Amino acid sequence: MKSVNITINLYSLDELSAKARERAIREHRDFLLSVMQPDDFISGDPEYDTPDQLSEAYDSEYDYVLFNDDPVIESIECNEYLFFSDGAMANCTTFCGKHERAVETVLHVFGKDYQVA
């Protein structure tokens, strides 16, 4: 067996190069659009929760996310996602609330967890 010590740098969206930033935004946009459903727009008011109204709200929001970077960037920043230098999202967990590890961020790589400093 051979061992290698390495340093893995993780970046916030605003620290990425232009090309990496574009990738991060594109991939997160694809994710957001892939999980969006008409049922996400149920308001609880039967007057507005008709199939036509839900479809209209879904289509409107889908187009907004598809053609605008702002909601995608907002989602990335409010979730404090971290990325590798090429713009690929790092598989991290940040514990919060009353969890015993609150404020700790862990990077998951090859089945192991590493504390993010």
N, C-alpha and C positions, 0 to 999 in steps of 0.2 A: 504494500500500500504506500502511496505517496500522498503527502499533504501539501496543500498550497494555502497560504494566508493571503486573503484579498480584502480590498476595501470596495464596497459597493456604494456609489454615490446616488442619492435620490434627490429629485428636484421638484419644486412646486411648479405650477404652470408658468408663472411669470419668470422663472429662472431658465426656461428651456430656450433653445435656439428657435428661430422662426419656423424652420422645417419641422422640428420636433413638436413644437406647439401646434402646428397645423395637424400633425398626426394625432396628437392627444385629443384635440377638439373633434376631429373627424370621427375617431373611434368612439368617443363618448357620445357624440351625436347619434351614431348608429345604434349604440346601446339604448339610449333614451327612446329613440323611435321604435326599437324592437319590443320594448316592454309597454309602450303606450297602448291603451285600449279605450274604446268608447265608454265602458263602465267606469273609467276613472273620473268621468265628468258628471256622475250622478250627484245631484244637489240635495235630494231629499224632498224637493218640491215637485209633485206629480205634474204640475202645469209645464215644467221645463224638462222633465225627465222622459219625454217621449222619444221613441227611437229616432225620429228625424232631428230633434233638438240635440240628442246625444251625439249623433253622427256629425251634425254641423259643428258642435263644439270640438269634437275629436279632429275633424278635418282642419279646422282653423288652427288649433294648437299644433297639430302635426306640421302644417305648413310653416308656422312661426318658428318652430325648432329647426325645421329643415333648412330654412333660408336665413336664419339669424344666429350669429355666434353668441350673442349675449346670454340667452338662457342656458346654453351649454357651458359657457364659462362660469356662470353663476353656480350651476350645479357642481362643477369641479371644485370651485373655490370654497363653497359652503361646506362641502364634504372633506375638504383639505386633502384631496387625493395627491399622491406622490407618484413620480414617473422616473423611468430610467432616462439617460441622456438622449435616446432616440425617440422619446415620446411615448413609449409603451408604458402602460400603467403598471405600477408595482403592486403586488398582491400584499397589501398591508391591512392590519386591523388596528384601530385606535379605540381603546377602551374609554368609556365615559360614564357619566352619571355616578351612581353609588357603587359601581363595580370596584372590587378590591384593587384592580390594576388601573383605575381611572387615570387618564392623561398619558398612559403608556402607549407607544406605537410599536408594533411588531411587524417585521417583514417575514413573509413565508416564502422560502426558497428550497426546492428539492426536499420537501417534507420536514424541514427544520424551521424553527422560529428564531429570529435574531432581533434583539432590541435595537430600535432606531434611536440614535443619539441626537 
